[in-house]
Amino acid sequence: MDQDGAGTDFSASSSVAGDRATVVVRGEVDMSTADEMYRAATGAGARSATLDLRGVTFFDSAAIHALIRLAERFPDGFEVIPSAPVRRVLDISGLSSQPWLVQGEPG
């Protein structure tokens, strides 16, 4: 956690259009919030999901595990739009070449 408290808030808001859930996540995704992120993407019964993680400031191994579970749940319809901190963690963990990871800025 940041010593000054910046970036410690977490939120995950979900909307559904057709069969795609879009979840906008902000703050820290860690062992106390990763399941909430997962539930936000799967709770509406959608068949595909987009995670907008551009507002995420911290991402740990529990968050990575949630991403892997989501990729397995939505094998043909999953995408992740990362923030710089998320991209760094995915690079370090060897997941930067996954087909669900949006490269560059989304169109």
Secondary structure, 3 states (H helix, E strand, C coil): CCCCCCCCCEEEEEEEECCEEEEEEEEEECCCCHHHHHHHHHCCCCCEEEEEEEEEEEECHHHHHHHHHHHHHCCCCEEEEECHHHHHHHHHCCCCCCCCECCCCCC
